[in-house]
Amino acid sequence: MANESIRETVKNKYGEAARRVAAGEASGCGCEASAIPCCDPISSNLYDASDVAGLPKDAMAASLGCGNPTALAQLNAGETVLDLGSGGGIDVLLSARRVGASGKAYGLDMTDEMLALARENQQKAGVRNVEFLKGEIENIPLPENSVDVVISNCVINLSADKGRVLREAFRVLRPGGRFAVSDVVVRGEVPADIRRNIELWVGCVAGAMEESEYRSKLAAAGFEEIEIEATRVYSVGDARQFLATKGIDVDAIAPQVEGKFASAFVRAKKPKGIGTTDEHK
């Protein structure tokens, strides 16, 4: 499917998810109110109560991620953090707490509805050191060498041009900056029909890269010290109801995909003493 078509499908689905949250309806992913949220178990039980204490409930309701990068990434006072695909803003608000008043947290999202929800959540939380930007993660609207840490929560896998996303992350990081994202990865071969199902791109699964491909693309972008740590491995049974609604014969594909999808924490660094070179633009 063409990149633009994938982008529009994702944008529409996440816009609908934001509208539903803002209206006080079912949780994210744009599913029917009576349905199990379509990213479960991927997006469930990611944050401790202590993490989100004091944050607006809509920030949590609009969280469609697969991990908690703010808990896994080392964030220091005074640093500048960028969240790619910031959604309702929960990871931006949590990052802002950790970098303190002397630091700053940016959130980048392409969906107007999500940006409106995130800014409302920021206002409710009374957080000042936050700025939400409109744009695509393939074209980050920040100058090179301008942030210390890039985080993301189950969004890079939704991009149809992941190599460009990683090159952009490298570009905006300062020398020595850190890439620390939660994402879904594939561990081995997956049937082509699962890859082709556009609904699964939005459901956090089919756009995922295989672990070795992720490493290769990070290295090609210029990153070093690359680590991929699985944090939650999914079974077909976990997603049985969701897959069945897409017309997929769950029992038939189970032997081929069981344990192949996992949430992972992906770490890498931009080398010290290096800016963005023409080679990695």
C-alpha positions in Angstrom: 0.0 0.0 0.0 1.3 3.5 -0.8 2.9 5.4 1.9 0.4 8.3 1.7 -2.5 5.8 2.0 -1.0 4.2 5.1 -0.4 7.6 6.6 -4.0 8.7 6.0 -5.4 5.5 7.4 -3.4 5.9 10.6 -4.3 9.5 10.8 -8.0 8.9 10.5 -8.0 6.1 13.0 -6.1 8.0 15.6 -8.2 11.1 15.0 -11.3 9.1 15.7 -9.7 7.6 18.9 -9.0 11.2 20.1 -12.6 12.2 19.4 -13.9 9.2 21.3 -11.8 10.0 24.3 -12.7 13.6 24.3 -16.4 12.7 24.1 -15.9 10.3 27.1 -16.6 7.2 25.1 -14.6 4.0 24.9 -10.9 3.9 25.2 -8.5 4.5 22.3 -7.7 2.7 19.1 -11.0 3.8 17.5 -12.8 0.6 18.3 -16.5 0.2 18.9 -17.6 1.0 22.5 -18.6 -2.6 23.1 -15.4 -4.1 21.8 -12.2 -5.0 23.6 -9.7 -2.1 22.9 -8.1 -3.2 19.7 -4.5 -2.8 20.9 -5.1 -5.0 24.0 -3.0 -6.6 25.4 -0.4 -4.4 23.7 -1.6 -1.1 25.2 -2.9 -2.3 28.6 -1.3 -2.0 32.1 1.7 -0.1 31.0 1.9 2.6 33.7 2.0 2.2 37.5 -0.5 4.3 39.4 2.4 6.3 40.8 3.5 7.2 37.3 0.2 8.8 36.3 -0.9 10.3 39.7 -2.1 13.8 39.1 -2.4 13.5 35.3 -5.7 14.0 33.5 -7.6 10.8 32.9 -7.9 11.7 29.2 -4.1 11.5 28.9 -4.3 7.9 30.1 -7.4 7.0 28.1 -5.7 8.2 24.8 -2.5 6.2 25.5 -2.2 3.7 22.7 1.4 2.7 23.3 3.1 -0.6 23.9 5.4 0.4 26.8 6.5 3.1 29.1 9.6 4.7 27.6 9.7 7.4 30.3 10.3 4.7 32.9 12.9 2.9 30.9 14.8 5.9 29.5 17.3 7.8 31.7 16.0 11.4 31.7 17.9 14.1 33.6 17.0 17.5 34.9 17.5 20.2 32.3 17.4 18.0 29.3 15.2 18.4 26.2 13.1 15.4 25.2 11.1 14.8 22.0 8.3 12.3 21.9 7.5 11.0 18.3 3.8 10.5 17.9 2.8 11.9 21.2 -0.9 11.2 21.0 -2.8 12.4 24.1 0.4 13.6 25.6 1.0 11.2 28.5 4.6 10.4 27.8 5.3 14.1 27.2 3.8 15.1 30.5 5.7 12.4 32.3 8.9 13.4 30.6 8.3 17.1 31.6 8.2 16.0 35.2 11.5 14.2 35.0 13.5 16.9 33.2 12.1 19.6 35.5 11.5 23.3 35.0 15.0 23.7 33.5 14.2 21.2 30.8 11.7 20.9 28.1 9.5 18.2 26.5 8.2 18.3 23.0 5.4 16.2 21.6 5.1 15.7 17.8 1.8 14.4 16.3 0.2 14.7 12.8 -3.4 14.5 14.1 -5.2 17.7 14.9 -7.6 15.9 17.3 -4.8 14.3 19.2 -2.9 17.6 19.4 -6.0 19.4 20.7 -6.5 16.7 23.4 -2.8 16.8 24.4 -2.9 20.6 24.8 -6.0 20.3 26.9 -4.3 17.7 29.0 -1.3 19.9 29.4 -3.5 22.8 30.6 -5.3 20.6 33.0 -2.0 19.3 34.4 -0.6 22.8 34.7 2.6 21.8 33.0 4.6 24.7 31.5 7.7 23.1 30.1 5.9 21.3 27.3 5.3 22.2 23.6 3.2 20.1 21.2 4.1 20.4 17.5 2.2 19.4 14.5 4.1 17.3 11.9 5.1 13.9 10.7 7.7 11.8 12.3 9.4 11.4 8.9 9.9 15.2 8.8 10.5 16.5 12.4 10.0 20.3 12.6 13.0 20.9 14.8 16.6 21.9 13.9 19.4 19.4 14.0 21.3 18.8 17.2 18.5 20.3 19.3 17.3 17.5 21.7 19.0 15.2 24.2 16.6 12.3 24.1 14.1 11.0 21.5 11.4 8.8 22.9 8.4 7.2 21.2 5.7 4.7 22.2 4.5 2.2 19.6 4.5 4.7 16.8 7.6 4.1 14.6 6.2 0.8 13.6 3.2 2.6 12.1 5.4 4.6 9.6 5.8 3.3 6.1 9.3 4.9 5.9 11.0 3.8 9.1 14.5 4.4 7.8 13.6 8.1 7.3 12.1 8.3 10.8 15.4 7.0 12.3 17.5 9.3 10.2 15.3 12.3 11.4 15.7 11.2 15.0 19.5 11.0 14.5 19.5 14.5 12.9 17.7 16.3 15.7 19.7 14.6 18.5 22.7 16.4 19.9 26.0 14.6 19.8 25.9 11.9 22.5 22.1 12.1 22.5 19.9 9.0 23.2 17.3 7.2 21.3 15.0 5.3 23.7 11.7 4.1 22.4 9.1 1.4 23.1 8.0 -0.4 19.9 6.6 -3.6 18.6 9.2 -5.9 17.0 8.9 -9.2 15.1 11.0 -12.2 16.1 11.2 -14.3 12.9 9.1 -14.7 9.8 5.4 -13.7 9.8 2.8 -14.7 7.1 2.5 -12.1 4.3 -1.3 -11.8 4.7 -0.9 -10.5 8.2 1.5 -7.9 6.8 -0.9 -6.8 4.1 -3.8 -6.2 6.5 -4.0 -2.4 6.8 -6.1 -2.6 9.9 -3.3 -4.3 11.7 -1.0 -1.4 10.9 -3.3 0.7 13.1 -3.7 -2.1 15.6 0.0 -1.9 16.5 1.1 -5.2 14.9 1.7 -5.5 11.1 4.0 -2.5 10.7 6.5 -3.9 13.2 10.1 -4.6 12.0 12.1 -7.7 12.6 14.7 -7.2 15.3 17.7 -7.5 12.9 16.1 -5.1 10.5 15.6 -2.6 13.3 19.2 -2.9 14.2 20.3 -2.5 10.6 18.2 0.6 10.1 19.5 2.2 13.3 23.1 1.6 12.3 22.4 2.9 8.8 21.1 6.1 10.3 24.3 6.5 12.2 23.4 5.2 15.7 25.7 3.1 17.9 25.4 1.1 21.1 22.1 -0.4 19.8 20.2 -2.6 22.2 16.7 -4.2 21.8 15.2 -5.7 25.0 11.9 -7.5 24.8 9.5 -6.3 27.5 6.3 -8.2 26.7 5.9 -11.2 24.3 2.4 -11.7 22.9 0.5 -14.9 22.2 -2.1 -15.4 19.5 -4.6 -16.0 22.3 -4.1 -12.5 23.6 -5.4 -11.1 20.4 -7.8 -13.8 19.4 -11.0 -11.7 19.5 -9.4 -8.8 17.6 -7.9 -11.0 14.9 -11.2 -12.9 14.5 -13.1 -9.6 13.8 -10.7 -9.0 10.9 -11.7 -12.3 9.2 -8.4 -14.0 10.2 -8.5 -17.7 11.0 -6.7 -17.5 14.3 -6.2 -21.3 14.8 -4.7 -21.6 11.3 -2.1 -18.8 11.8 -1.3 -19.6 15.5 1.6 -22.0 14.8 3.1 -19.4 12.4 2.9 -16.3 14.6 2.8 -17.5 18.2 5.4 -15.6 20.2 6.6 -13.8 17.1 5.4 -10.3 18.2 6.8 -8.5 21.3 7.0 -5.1 22.8 10.6 -4.0 23.1 12.6 -1.2 24.5 15.0 0.0 21.8 18.0 2.0 22.8 20.8 3.6 20.8 23.1 6.6 20.9 24.3 9.3 18.5 28.1 9.3 18.7 29.7 12.0 20.7 31.6 14.6 18.8 29.5 14.2 15.7 26.9 16.4 14.2 24.5 15.5 11.4 26.6 14.7 8.4 25.4 14.6 4.8 25.9 10.8 4.9 23.0 10.5 7.5 20.6 13.2 6.3 
